[in-house]
Amino acid sequence: MALKGLWGSYFSRHKGRACKGLPTRFRAKLELEAGAPVAPEEASSQTMFERVATLRGDYR
């Protein structure tokens, strides 16, 4: 599973420290992208990183 739309929110560190100043947006458009199940023997950290990056695409 991959979460989309969190980067740049009030709670991210996109522009420095998180939760600093006033938020620029109050409702973020978040998406949850789910892929096919992965067998435990295939689930290495590198494999999972690549699959999540593929699910997320260019959207941050």
Predicted model as a PDB file, atoms N, CA, C, CB and O in Angstrom, pLDDT in the B-factor column:
MODEL        1                                                                  
ATOM      1  N   MET A   1       0.841  -1.176   0.000  1.00 91.00           N  
ATOM      2  CA  MET A   1       0.000   0.000   0.000  1.00 91.00           C  
ATOM      3  C   MET A   1       0.885   1.237   0.000  1.00 91.00           C  
ATOM      4  CB  MET A   1      -0.956  -0.001   1.212  1.00 91.00           C  
ATOM      5  O   MET A   1       1.962   1.246   0.596  1.00 91.00           O  
ATOM      6  N   ALA A   2       0.420   2.272  -0.671  1.00 89.00           N  
ATOM      7  CA  ALA A   2       1.156   3.529  -0.735  1.00 89.00           C  
ATOM      8  C   ALA A   2       0.204   4.686  -0.450  1.00 89.00           C  
ATOM      9  CB  ALA A   2       1.838   3.705  -2.119  1.00 89.00           C  
ATOM     10  O   ALA A   2      -0.900   4.735  -0.992  1.00 89.00           O  
ATOM     11  N   LEU A   3       0.632   5.609   0.394  1.00 85.00           N  
ATOM     12  CA  LEU A   3      -0.128   6.825   0.663  1.00 85.00           C  
ATOM     13  C   LEU A   3       0.364   7.934  -0.247  1.00 85.00           C  
ATOM     14  CB  LEU A   3      -0.007   7.243   2.146  1.00 85.00           C  
ATOM     15  O   LEU A   3       1.569   8.138  -0.394  1.00 85.00           O  
ATOM     16  N   LYS A   4      -0.562   8.643  -0.853  1.00 84.00           N  
ATOM     17  CA  LYS A   4      -0.220   9.756  -1.740  1.00 84.00           C  
ATOM     18  C   LYS A   4      -0.799  11.044  -1.162  1.00 84.00           C  
ATOM     19  CB  LYS A   4      -0.752   9.507  -3.189  1.00 84.00           C  
ATOM     20  O   LYS A   4      -1.880  11.034  -0.572  1.00 84.00           O  
ATOM     21  N   GLY A   5      -0.082  12.143  -1.332  1.00 76.00           N  
ATOM     22  CA  GLY A   5      -0.592  13.446  -0.940  1.00 76.00           C  
ATOM     23  C   GLY A   5      -0.140  13.935   0.417  1.00 76.00           C  
ATOM     24  O   GLY A   5      -0.610  14.980   0.869  1.00 76.00           O  
ATOM     25  N   LEU A   6       0.756  13.222   1.090  1.00 73.00           N  
ATOM     26  CA  LEU A   6       1.214  13.646   2.410  1.00 73.00           C  
ATOM     27  C   LEU A   6       2.361  14.640   2.341  1.00 73.00           C  
ATOM     28  CB  LEU A   6       1.635  12.448   3.217  1.00 73.00           C  
ATOM     29  O   LEU A   6       2.517  15.460   3.245  1.00 73.00           O  
ATOM     30  N   TRP A   7       3.160  14.584   1.295  1.00 66.00           N  
ATOM     31  CA  TRP A   7       4.328  15.446   1.186  1.00 66.00           C  
ATOM     32  C   TRP A   7       3.889  16.890   0.990  1.00 66.00           C  
ATOM     33  CB  TRP A   7       5.237  14.993   0.027  1.00 66.00           C  
ATOM     34  O   TRP A   7       3.109  17.192   0.087  1.00 66.00           O  
ATOM     35  N   GLY A   8       4.385  17.767   1.825  1.00 62.00           N  
ATOM     36  CA  GLY A   8       4.010  19.169   1.745  1.00 62.00           C  
ATOM     37  C   GLY A   8       2.856  19.526   2.657  1.00 62.00           C  
ATOM     38  O   GLY A   8       2.435  20.683   2.688  1.00 62.00           O  
ATOM     39  N   SER A   9       2.335  18.564   3.401  1.00 64.00           N  
ATOM     40  CA  SER A   9       1.263  18.871   4.345  1.00 64.00           C  
ATOM     41  C   SER A   9       1.848  19.559   5.580  1.00 64.00           C  
ATOM     42  CB  SER A   9       0.494  17.581   4.748  1.00 64.00           C  
ATOM     43  O   SER A   9       3.066  19.673   5.712  1.00 64.00           O  
ATOM     44  N   TYR A  10       1.003  20.002   6.455  1.00 62.00           N  
ATOM     45  CA  TYR A  10       1.412  20.684   7.683  1.00 62.00           C  
ATOM     46  C   TYR A  10       2.317  19.802   8.543  1.00 62.00           C  
ATOM     47  CB  TYR A  10       0.181  21.106   8.487  1.00 62.00           C  
ATOM     48  O   TYR A  10       3.180  20.311   9.257  1.00 62.00           O  
ATOM     49  N   PHE A  11       2.127  18.494   8.479  1.00 65.00           N  
ATOM     50  CA  PHE A  11       2.874  17.574   9.333  1.00 65.00           C  
ATOM     51  C   PHE A  11       4.141  17.016   8.687  1.00 65.00           C  
ATOM     52  CB  PHE A  11       1.989  16.442   9.730  1.00 65.00           C  
ATOM     53  O   PHE A  11       4.883  16.280   9.339  1.00 65.00           O  
ATOM     54  N   SER A  12       4.403  17.346   7.430  1.00 65.00           N  
ATOM     55  CA  SER A  12       5.619  16.851   6.778  1.00 65.00           C  
ATOM     56  C   SER A  12       6.772  17.821   7.008  1.00 65.00           C  
ATOM     57  CB  SER A  12       5.383  16.648   5.264  1.00 65.00           C  
ATOM     58  O   SER A  12       6.570  18.932   7.499  1.00 65.00           O  
ATOM     59  N   ARG A  13       7.961  17.402   6.658  1.00 65.00           N  
ATOM     60  CA  ARG A  13       9.146  18.249   6.787  1.00 65.00           C  
ATOM     61  C   ARG A  13       9.584  18.791   5.430  1.00 65.00           C  
ATOM     62  CB  ARG A  13      10.293  17.468   7.436  1.00 65.00           C  
ATOM     63  O   ARG A  13      10.772  19.015   5.195  1.00 65.00           O  
ATOM     64  N   HIS A  14       8.638  18.994   4.560  1.00 61.00           N  
ATOM     65  CA  HIS A  14       8.918  19.453   3.196  1.00 61.00           C  
ATOM     66  C   HIS A  14       9.664  20.791   3.182  1.00 61.00           C  
ATOM     67  CB  HIS A  14       7.615  19.582   2.411  1.00 61.00           C  
ATOM     68  O   HIS A  14      10.590  20.970   2.391  1.00 61.00           O  
ATOM     69  N   LYS A  15       9.279  21.713   4.034  1.00 65.00           N  
ATOM     70  CA  LYS A  15       9.897  23.038   4.068  1.00 65.00           C  
ATOM     71  C   LYS A  15      10.656  23.286   5.365  1.00 65.00           C  
ATOM     72  CB  LYS A  15       8.841  24.110   3.883  1.00 65.00           C  
ATOM     73  O   LYS A  15      10.765  24.430   5.807  1.00 65.00           O  
ATOM     74  N   GLY A  16      11.177  22.243   5.975  1.00 67.00           N  
ATOM     75  CA  GLY A  16      11.906  22.391   7.237  1.00 67.00           C  
ATOM     76  C   GLY A  16      11.225  21.601   8.335  1.00 67.00           C  
ATOM     77  O   GLY A  16      10.804  20.464   8.124  1.00 67.00           O  
ATOM     78  N   ARG A  17      11.118  22.198   9.492  1.00 68.00           N  
ATOM     79  CA  ARG A  17      10.535  21.529  10.652  1.00 68.00           C  
ATOM     80  C   ARG A  17       9.024  21.321  10.486  1.00 68.00           C  
ATOM     81  CB  ARG A  17      10.815  22.341  11.920  1.00 68.00           C  
ATOM     82  O   ARG A  17       8.331  22.189   9.956  1.00 68.00           O  
ATOM     83  N   ALA A  18       8.528  20.190  10.930  1.00 64.00           N  
ATOM     84  CA  ALA A  18       7.101  19.890  10.843  1.00 64.00           C  
ATOM     85  C   ALA A  18       6.321  20.735  11.844  1.00 64.00           C  
ATOM     86  CB  ALA A  18       6.845  18.391  11.092  1.00 64.00           C  
ATOM     87  O   ALA A  18       6.852  21.121  12.885  1.00 64.00           O  
ATOM     88  N   CYS A  19       5.073  21.017  11.530  1.00 67.00           N  
ATOM     89  CA  CYS A  19       4.145  21.751  12.403  1.00 67.00           C  
ATOM     90  C   CYS A  19       4.649  23.145  12.761  1.00 67.00           C  
ATOM     91  CB  CYS A  19       3.903  20.963  13.675  1.00 67.00           C  
ATOM     92  O   CYS A  19       4.422  23.612  13.877  1.00 67.00           O  
ATOM     93  N   LYS A  20       5.309  23.799  11.859  1.00 66.00           N  
ATOM     94  CA  LYS A  20       5.842  25.132  12.104  1.00 66.00           C  
ATOM     95  C   LYS A  20       4.984  26.166  11.377  1.00 66.00           C  
ATOM     96  CB  LYS A  20       7.321  25.227  11.648  1.00 66.00           C  
ATOM     97  O   LYS A  20       4.706  26.007  10.188  1.00 66.00           O  
ATOM     98  N   GLY A  21       4.571  27.197  12.056  1.00 66.00           N  
ATOM     99  CA  GLY A  21       3.767  28.249  11.445  1.00 66.00           C  
ATOM    100  C   GLY A  21       2.338  27.812  11.205  1.00 66.00           C  
ATOM    101  O   GLY A  21       1.890  26.786  11.715  1.00 66.00           O  
ATOM    102  N   LEU A  22       1.632  28.606  10.422  1.00 66.00           N  
ATOM    103  CA  LEU A  22       0.248  28.291  10.090  1.00 66.00           C  
ATOM    104  C   LEU A  22       0.192  27.365   8.879  1.00 66.00           C  
ATOM    105  CB  LEU A  22      -0.552  29.577   9.820  1.00 66.00           C  
ATOM    106  O   LEU A  22       0.993  27.504   7.955  1.00 66.00           O  
ATOM    107  N   PRO A  23      -0.737  26.435   8.878  1.00 60.00           N  
ATOM    108  CA  PRO A  23      -0.868  25.552   7.723  1.00 60.00           C  
ATOM    109  C   PRO A  23      -1.346  26.330   6.505  1.00 60.00           C  
ATOM    110  CB  PRO A  23      -1.832  24.401   8.030  1.00 60.00           C  
ATOM    111  O   PRO A  23      -2.144  27.258   6.635  1.00 60.00           O  
ATOM    112  N   THR A  24      -0.863  25.957   5.325  1.00 63.00           N  
ATOM    113  CA  THR A  24      -1.269  26.620   4.091  1.00 63.00           C  
ATOM    114  C   THR A  24      -2.502  25.954   3.480  1.00 63.00           C  
ATOM    115  CB  THR A  24      -0.117  26.615   3.087  1.00 63.00           C  
ATOM    116  O   THR A  24      -3.179  26.546   2.639  1.00 63.00           O  
ATOM    117  N   ARG A  25      -2.784  24.750   3.895  1.00 62.00           N  
ATOM    118  CA  ARG A  25      -3.997  24.074   3.435  1.00 62.00           C  
ATOM    119  C   ARG A  25      -4.567  23.280   4.597  1.00 62.00           C  
ATOM    120  CB  ARG A  25      -3.706  23.145   2.208  1.00 62.00           C  
ATOM    121  O   ARG A  25      -3.818  22.721   5.398  1.00 62.00           O  
ATOM    122  N   PHE A  26      -5.877  23.228   4.692  1.00 64.00           N  
ATOM    123  CA  PHE A  26      -6.510  22.546   5.812  1.00 64.00           C  
ATOM    124  C   PHE A  26      -6.989  21.151   5.434  1.00 64.00           C  
ATOM    125  CB  PHE A  26      -7.671  23.366   6.328  1.00 64.00           C  
ATOM    126  O   PHE A  26      -7.064  20.267   6.287  1.00 64.00           O  
ATOM    127  N   ARG A  27      -7.304  20.956   4.200  1.00 68.00           N  
ATOM    128  CA  ARG A  27      -7.727  19.634   3.743  1.00 68.00           C  
ATOM    129  C   ARG A  27      -6.849  19.215   2.575  1.00 68.00           C  
ATOM    130  CB  ARG A  27      -9.229  19.632   3.335  1.00 68.00           C  
ATOM    131  O   ARG A  27      -6.871  19.824   1.505  1.00 68.00           O  
ATOM    132  N   ALA A  28      -6.097  18.190   2.800  1.00 67.00           N  
ATOM    133  CA  ALA A  28      -5.231  17.678   1.744  1.00 67.00           C  
ATOM    134  C   ALA A  28      -5.962  16.556   1.011  1.00 67.00           C  
ATOM    135  CB  ALA A  28      -3.872  17.174   2.325  1.00 67.00           C  
ATOM    136  O   ALA A  28      -6.761  15.829   1.603  1.00 67.00           O  
ATOM    137  N   LYS A  29      -5.682  16.428  -0.264  1.00 78.00           N  
ATOM    138  CA  LYS A  29      -6.243  15.335  -1.047  1.00 78.00           C  
ATOM    139  C   LYS A  29      -5.325  14.131  -0.864  1.00 78.00           C  
ATOM    140  CB  LYS A  29      -6.393  15.725  -2.569  1.00 78.00           C  
ATOM    141  O   LYS A  29      -4.240  14.079  -1.444  1.00 78.00           O  
ATOM    142  N   LEU A  30      -5.749  13.187  -0.076  1.00 81.00           N  
ATOM    143  CA  LEU A  30      -4.968  11.985   0.185  1.00 81.00           C  
ATOM    144  C   LEU A  30      -5.533  10.828  -0.614  1.00 81.00           C  
ATOM    145  CB  LEU A  30      -4.955  11.650   1.687  1.00 81.00           C  
ATOM    146  O   LEU A  30      -6.740  10.731  -0.835  1.00 81.00           O  
ATOM    147  N   GLU A  31      -4.649   9.968  -1.036  1.00 86.00           N  
ATOM    148  CA  GLU A  31      -5.044   8.759  -1.753  1.00 86.00           C  
ATOM    149  C   GLU A  31      -4.321   7.570  -1.165  1.00 86.00           C  
ATOM    150  CB  GLU A  31      -4.749   8.883  -3.262  1.00 86.00           C  
ATOM    151  O   GLU A  31      -3.181   7.684  -0.715  1.00 86.00           O  
ATOM    152  N   LEU A  32      -4.978   6.440  -1.171  1.00 90.00           N  
ATOM    153  CA  LEU A  32      -4.382   5.182  -0.743  1.00 90.00           C  
ATOM    154  C   LEU A  32      -4.419   4.246  -1.938  1.00 90.00           C  
ATOM    155  CB  LEU A  32      -5.133   4.569   0.497  1.00 90.00           C  
ATOM    156  O   LEU A  32      -5.486   3.934  -2.467  1.00 90.00           O  
ATOM    157  N   GLU A  33      -3.247   3.803  -2.355  1.00 91.00           N  
ATOM    158  CA  GLU A  33      -3.113   2.927  -3.519  1.00 91.00           C  
ATOM    159  C   GLU A  33      -2.700   1.541  -3.019  1.00 91.00           C  
ATOM    160  CB  GLU A  33      -2.066   3.498  -4.554  1.00 91.00           C  
ATOM    161  O   GLU A  33      -1.717   1.412  -2.290  1.00 91.00           O  
ATOM    162  N   ALA A  34      -3.436   0.525  -3.404  1.00 94.00           N  
ATOM    163  CA  ALA A  34      -3.129  -0.847  -2.979  1.00 94.00           C  
ATOM    164  C   ALA A  34      -2.700  -1.674  -4.177  1.00 94.00           C  
ATOM    165  CB  ALA A  34      -4.349  -1.499  -2.284  1.00 94.00           C  
ATOM    166  O   ALA A  34      -3.299  -1.594  -5.250  1.00 94.00           O  
ATOM    167  N   GLY A  35      -1.664  -2.463  -3.987  1.00 94.00           N  
ATOM    168  CA  GLY A  35      -1.171  -3.343  -5.035  1.00 94.00           C  
ATOM    169  C   GLY A  35      -1.485  -4.795  -4.717  1.00 94.00           C  
ATOM    170  O   GLY A  35      -2.188  -5.100  -3.754  1.00 94.00           O  
ATOM    171  N   ALA A  36      -0.965  -5.661  -5.524  1.00 94.00           N  
ATOM    172  CA  ALA A  36      -1.170  -7.095  -5.334  1.00 94.00           C  
ATOM    173  C   ALA A  36      -0.399  -7.577  -4.097  1.00 94.00           C  
ATOM    174  CB  ALA A  36      -0.722  -7.882  -6.597  1.00 94.00           C  
ATOM    175  O   ALA A  36       0.638  -7.007  -3.759  1.00 94.00           O  
ATOM    176  N   PRO A  37      -0.891  -8.608  -3.428  1.00 95.00           N  
ATOM    177  CA  PRO A  37      -0.179  -9.156  -2.270  1.00 95.00           C  
ATOM    178  C   PRO A  37       1.207  -9.671  -2.658  1.00 95.00           C  
ATOM    179  CB  PRO A  37      -0.996 -10.283  -1.632  1.00 95.00           C  
ATOM    180  O   PRO A  37       1.435 -10.101  -3.789  1.00 95.00           O  
ATOM    181  N   VAL A  38       2.119  -9.618  -1.698  1.00 94.00           N  
ATOM    182  CA  VAL A  38       3.497 -10.072  -1.910  1.00 94.00           C  
ATOM    183  C   VAL A  38       3.738 -11.275  -1.007  1.00 94.00           C  
ATOM    184  CB  VAL A  38       4.537  -8.924  -1.616  1.00 94.00           C  
ATOM    185  O   VAL A  38       3.428 -11.240   0.184  1.00 94.00           O  
ATOM    186  N   ALA A  39       4.285 -12.327  -1.575  1.00 95.00           N  
ATOM    187  CA  ALA A  39       4.607 -13.524  -0.785  1.00 95.00           C  
ATOM    188  C   ALA A  39       5.716 -13.189   0.208  1.00 95.00           C  
ATOM    189  CB  ALA A  39       5.038 -14.709  -1.711  1.00 95.00           C  
ATOM    190  O   ALA A  39       6.616 -12.416  -0.121  1.00 95.00           O  
ATOM    191  N   PRO A  40       5.673 -13.750   1.411  1.00 95.00           N  
ATOM    192  CA  PRO A  40       6.685 -13.442   2.431  1.00 95.00           C  
ATOM    193  C   PRO A  40       8.120 -13.688   1.977  1.00 95.00           C  
ATOM    194  CB  PRO A  40       6.419 -14.255   3.657  1.00 95.00           C  
ATOM    195  O   PRO A  40       9.022 -12.943   2.360  1.00 95.00           O  
ATOM    196  N   GLU A  41       8.341 -14.707   1.177  1.00 95.00           N  
ATOM    197  CA  GLU A  41       9.709 -15.001   0.735  1.00 95.00           C  
ATOM    198  C   GLU A  41      10.225 -13.968  -0.276  1.00 95.00           C  
ATOM    199  CB  GLU A  41       9.767 -16.399   0.119  1.00 95.00           C  
ATOM    200  O   GLU A  41      11.431 -13.884  -0.506  1.00 95.00           O  
ATOM    201  N   GLU A  42       9.333 -13.190  -0.875  1.00 93.00           N  
ATOM    202  CA  GLU A  42       9.729 -12.144  -1.824  1.00 93.00           C  
ATOM    203  C   GLU A  42       9.830 -10.770  -1.174  1.00 93.00           C  
ATOM    204  CB  GLU A  42       8.743 -12.087  -2.970  1.00 93.00           C  
ATOM    205  O   GLU A  42      10.281  -9.823  -1.819  1.00 93.00           O  
ATOM    206  N   ALA A  43       9.425 -10.637   0.073  1.00 95.00           N  
ATOM    207  CA  ALA A  43       9.288  -9.332   0.727  1.00 95.00           C  
ATOM    208  C   ALA A  43      10.588  -8.861   1.383  1.00 95.00           C  
ATOM    209  CB  ALA A  43       8.189  -9.394   1.770  1.00 95.00           C  
ATOM    210  O   ALA A  43      10.721  -8.902   2.606  1.00 95.00           O  
ATOM    211  N   SER A  44      11.535  -8.418   0.574  1.00 96.00           N  
ATOM    212  CA  SER A  44      12.744  -7.789   1.117  1.00 96.00           C  
ATOM    213  C   SER A  44      12.499  -6.283   1.178  1.00 96.00           C  
ATOM    214  CB  SER A  44      14.018  -8.125   0.241  1.00 96.00           C  
ATOM    215  O   SER A  44      11.557  -5.784   0.562  1.00 96.00           O  
ATOM    216  N   SER A  45      13.321  -5.571   1.901  1.00 95.00           N  
ATOM    217  CA  SER A  45      13.132  -4.129   2.016  1.00 95.00           C  
ATOM    218  C   SER A  45      13.277  -3.449   0.656  1.00 95.00           C  
ATOM    219  CB  SER A  45      14.134  -3.537   3.013  1.00 95.00           C  
ATOM    220  O   SER A  45      12.529  -2.516   0.361  1.00 95.00           O  
ATOM    221  N   GLN A  46      14.202  -3.883  -0.166  1.00 96.00           N  
ATOM    222  CA  GLN A  46      14.392  -3.288  -1.487  1.00 96.00           C  
ATOM    223  C   GLN A  46      13.192  -3.558  -2.387  1.00 96.00           C  
ATOM    224  CB  GLN A  46      15.668  -3.829  -2.137  1.00 96.00           C  
ATOM    225  O   GLN A  46      12.738  -2.658  -3.095  1.00 96.00           O  
ATOM    226  N   THR A  47      12.677  -4.771  -2.370  1.00 95.00           N  
ATOM    227  CA  THR A  47      11.513  -5.121  -3.183  1.00 95.00           C  
ATOM    228  C   THR A  47      10.301  -4.293  -2.782  1.00 95.00           C  
ATOM    229  CB  THR A  47      11.196  -6.615  -3.053  1.00 95.00           C  
ATOM    230  O   THR A  47       9.586  -3.774  -3.639  1.00 95.00           O  
ATOM    231  N   MET A  48      10.072  -4.169  -1.473  1.00 95.00           N  
ATOM    232  CA  MET A  48       8.920  -3.410  -1.002  1.00 95.00           C  
ATOM    233  C   MET A  48       9.069  -1.926  -1.322  1.00 95.00           C  
ATOM    234  CB  MET A  48       8.733  -3.608   0.501  1.00 95.00           C  
ATOM    235  O   MET A  48       8.089  -1.274  -1.681  1.00 95.00           O  
ATOM    236  N   PHE A  49      10.269  -1.385  -1.199  1.00 94.00           N  
ATOM    237  CA  PHE A  49      10.528   0.007  -1.542  1.00 94.00           C  
ATOM    238  C   PHE A  49      10.180   0.267  -3.005  1.00 94.00           C  
ATOM    239  CB  PHE A  49      11.998   0.368  -1.267  1.00 94.00           C  
ATOM    240  O   PHE A  49       9.519   1.254  -3.329  1.00 94.00           O  
ATOM    241  N   GLU A  50      10.625  -0.619  -3.879  1.00 94.00           N  
ATOM    242  CA  GLU A  50      10.359  -0.474  -5.316  1.00 94.00           C  
ATOM    243  C   GLU A  50       8.868  -0.579  -5.635  1.00 94.00           C  
ATOM    244  CB  GLU A  50      11.129  -1.533  -6.101  1.00 94.00           C  
ATOM    245  O   GLU A  50       8.354   0.170  -6.466  1.00 94.00           O  
ATOM    246  N   ARG A  51       8.180  -1.506  -4.977  1.00 94.00           N  
ATOM    247  CA  ARG A  51       6.741  -1.663  -5.232  1.00 94.00           C  
ATOM    248  C   ARG A  51       5.951  -0.449  -4.763  1.00 94.00           C  
ATOM    249  CB  ARG A  51       6.212  -2.918  -4.540  1.00 94.00           C  
ATOM    250  O   ARG A  51       5.044   0.007  -5.459  1.00 94.00           O  
ATOM    251  N   VAL A  52       6.289   0.077  -3.589  1.00 92.00           N  
ATOM    252  CA  VAL A  52       5.606   1.270  -3.091  1.00 92.00           C  
ATOM    253  C   VAL A  52       5.902   2.467  -3.992  1.00 92.00           C  
ATOM    254  CB  VAL A  52       6.031   1.574  -1.638  1.00 92.00           C  
ATOM    255  O   VAL A  52       5.003   3.257  -4.281  1.00 92.00           O  
ATOM    256  N   ALA A  53       7.145   2.611  -4.435  1.00 91.00           N  
ATOM    257  CA  ALA A  53       7.501   3.710  -5.340  1.00 91.00           C  
ATOM    258  C   ALA A  53       6.728   3.604  -6.653  1.00 91.00           C  
ATOM    259  CB  ALA A  53       9.019   3.712  -5.618  1.00 91.00           C  
ATOM    260  O   ALA A  53       6.308   4.619  -7.208  1.00 91.00           O  
ATOM    261  N   THR A  54       6.539   2.396  -7.148  1.00 92.00           N  
ATOM    262  CA  THR A  54       5.763   2.189  -8.369  1.00 92.00           C  
ATOM    263  C   THR A  54       4.299   2.564  -8.147  1.00 92.00           C  
ATOM    264  CB  THR A  54       5.873   0.728  -8.838  1.00 92.00           C  
ATOM    265  O   THR A  54       3.690   3.214  -8.996  1.00 92.00           O  
ATOM    266  N   LEU A  55       3.740   2.161  -7.023  1.00 91.00           N  
ATOM    267  CA  LEU A  55       2.353   2.490  -6.723  1.00 91.00           C  
ATOM    268  C   LEU A  55       2.157   3.998  -6.577  1.00 91.00           C  
ATOM    269  CB  LEU A  55       1.906   1.777  -5.450  1.00 91.00           C  
ATOM    270  O   LEU A  55       1.155   4.545  -7.036  1.00 91.00           O  
ATOM    271  N   ARG A  56       3.104   4.657  -5.943  1.00 87.00           N  
ATOM    272  CA  ARG A  56       2.985   6.089  -5.702  1.00 87.00           C  
ATOM    273  C   ARG A  56       3.206   6.896  -6.973  1.00 87.00           C  
ATOM    274  CB  ARG A  56       3.972   6.524  -4.637  1.00 87.00           C  
ATOM    275  O   ARG A  56       2.560   7.927  -7.164  1.00 87.00           O  
ATOM    276  N   GLY A  57       4.099   6.453  -7.841  1.00 84.00           N  
ATOM    277  CA  GLY A  57       4.374   7.171  -9.072  1.00 84.00           C  
ATOM    278  C   GLY A  57       5.045   8.513  -8.792  1.00 84.00           C  
ATOM    279  O   GLY A  57       5.853   8.620  -7.869  1.00 84.00           O  
ATOM    280  N   ASP A  58       4.720   9.530  -9.576  1.00 80.00           N  
ATOM    281  CA  ASP A  58       5.296  10.862  -9.401  1.00 80.00           C  
ATOM    282  C   ASP A  58       4.549  11.679  -8.355  1.00 80.00           C  
ATOM    283  CB  ASP A  58       5.298  11.603 -10.721  1.00 80.00           C  
ATOM    284  O   ASP A  58       5.037  12.725  -7.926  1.00 80.00           O  
ATOM    285  N   TYR A  59       3.382  11.222  -7.942  1.00 66.00           N  
ATOM    286  CA  TYR A  59       2.557  11.962  -7.002  1.00 66.00           C  
ATOM    287  C   TYR A  59       3.171  11.932  -5.611  1.00 66.00           C  
ATOM    288  CB  TYR A  59       1.140  11.393  -6.968  1.00 66.00           C  
ATOM    289  O   TYR A  59       3.457  10.853  -5.093  1.00 66.00           O  
ATOM    290  N   ARG A  60       3.377  13.073  -5.005  1.00 57.00           N  
ATOM    291  CA  ARG A  60       3.923  13.141  -3.647  1.00 57.00           C  
ATOM    292  C   ARG A  60       2.850  13.592  -2.729  1.00 57.00           C  
ATOM    293  CB  ARG A  60       5.135  14.079  -3.558  1.00 57.00           C  
ATOM    294  O   ARG A  60       3.080  13.724  -1.527  1.00 57.00           O  
TER     295      ARG A  60                                                      
ENDMDL                                                                          
END                                                                             
